[in-house]
Amino acid sequence: MEMYSGHINKLIEELAALPGIGNKSAQRLAFHMIHMPKEKVNRLAKVMMEARENVRYCQECYTLTDRDICPVCSNQKRNHNLIMVVENSRDLAAYEKTGKFEGVYHVLHGAISPMLGIGPGDIKLKELVARLEGDVEEVIIATNSSLEGETTAMYISKLIKPVGVKVTRIASGVPVGGDLEYIDEVTLLRALEGRVEI
Ligand code: ZN
């Protein structure tokens, strides 16, 4: 005999498939949703659909944005010759929150991981190389200090050094395996200021 109604089971199943949500959390969320006013559930569903439909990659830095060119890239006061490479839009947001970085970004949407079968072709690397055809003075690699992040940093360095662009790596001091978005602003700034050429 099924414990819950088919609809509840289906909802639990969908929620449990989301990252970071185990079966228990999925059950809790499902029952919470069943008891929410219908308008609220409608709004939630609508916001999810709208985000999915309208969010796209910035044509320059590939961060997730509502516009063709994101607010950072379209800001002419930013230094467009200084590009910080990050793994995802959350890392970009973490650096933006410090308010101290004047350059622009490049979002890879992942890191190279032979173990997970993620190769250089699976992240936005050729898009980065294409940007170097413009006037770029320095590329700061701010991938995470995880094995994947370091592998990616080394790969990028080898890839763009021959182009003649200065390549730097943010200082460690960022906890190993730590996601950039969880690190406080002071540590982020120290890592940025202490970057070294690689
Ligand atoms: Zn952008």
Boltz pocket constraint, residues with backbone or C-beta under 6 A from the ligand:
constraints:
  - pocket:
      binder: B
      contacts: [[A, 58], [A, 59], [A, 60], [A, 61], [A, 62], [A, 63], [A, 69], [A, 70], [A, 71], [A, 72], [A, 73], [A, 74], [A, 105]]
      max_distance: 6.0
